[in-house]
């Protein structure tokens, strides 16, 4: 059985997008009912989800960099 690589990050990205859409719909509904926009909540929510995606990206880049440098080191040993 082979393990699919990167499935965790793909699931997280999809979940964040779905949650952002649901959050936006909820905020629009609340705005329609109350007439008030929860600006602080909106800023906090999108800052949080953006931060999560940025951290996921940095983890992936670090893994790729580590993998790339590992391959270069093996090539140096073979020479």
C-alpha positions as CSV (number, residue, x, y, z in Angstrom):
1,X,0.0,0.0,0.0
2,X,1.4,3.4,-1.0
3,X,0.9,6.5,1.0
4,X,-0.2,9.5,-0.9
5,X,2.1,12.4,-0.2
6,X,0.7,15.8,0.4
7,X,-2.9,14.7,1.1
8,X,-2.9,16.4,4.5
9,X,-2.0,19.8,3.1
10,X,-4.6,19.5,0.3
11,X,-7.3,18.6,2.8
12,X,-6.4,21.6,5.0
13,X,-6.5,23.9,2.0
14,X,-10.0,22.7,1.0
15,X,-11.2,22.9,4.6
16,X,-9.9,26.5,5.0
17,X,-11.6,27.5,1.7
18,X,-14.9,25.9,2.8
19,X,-14.8,27.5,6.2
20,X,-14.0,30.9,4.7
21,X,-17.1,30.6,2.4
22,X,-19.3,29.5,5.3
23,X,-17.9,32.3,7.5
24,X,-18.6,34.9,4.8
25,X,-22.2,33.6,4.4
26,X,-22.7,33.8,8.1
27,X,-21.3,37.4,8.4
28,X,-23.5,38.5,5.5
29,X,-26.6,36.9,7.2
30,X,-25.7,38.6,10.5
31,X,-25.2,41.9,8.7
32,X,-28.6,41.6,7.0
33,X,-30.3,40.9,10.3
34,X,-28.6,43.4,12.6
35,X,-27.2,46.0,10.2
36,X,-23.8,45.9,12.0
37,X,-20.6,44.6,10.5
38,X,-18.3,42.7,12.9
39,X,-15.1,44.2,11.6
40,X,-12.9,42.9,14.3
41,X,-14.2,39.4,14.0
42,X,-13.8,39.5,10.2
43,X,-10.2,40.7,10.5
44,X,-9.3,38.1,13.1
45,X,-10.9,35.3,11.1
46,X,-9.1,36.0,7.9
47,X,-5.8,36.8,9.6
48,X,-6.1,33.3,11.3
49,X,-6.9,31.4,8.1
50,X,-4.2,33.3,6.1
51,X,-1.7,32.6,8.8
52,X,-2.5,28.9,8.7
53,X,-2.1,28.7,4.9
54,X,1.2,30.6,5.1
55,X,2.5,28.2,7.8
56,X,1.5,25.3,5.7
57,X,3.3,26.8,2.7
58,X,6.4,27.4,4.8
59,X,6.4,23.8,6.1
60,X,6.1,22.5,2.5
61,X,8.9,24.8,1.3
62,X,11.2,23.7,4.1
63,X,10.6,20.0,3.3
64,X,11.3,20.6,-0.4
65,X,14.5,22.5,0.5
66,X,15.6,19.8,2.8
67,X,14.8,17.1,0.2
68,X,16.7,19.1,-2.5
69,X,19.8,19.6,-0.3
70,X,19.7,15.9,0.6
71,X,19.9,14.9,-3.0
72,X,22.7,17.3,-3.7
73,X,24.7,15.9,-0.7
74,X,24.2,12.3,-2.0
75,X,25.5,13.4,-5.5
76,X,28.6,14.9,-3.9
77,X,29.3,11.7,-2.0
78,X,29.0,9.7,-5.3
79,X,31.5,11.9,-7.2
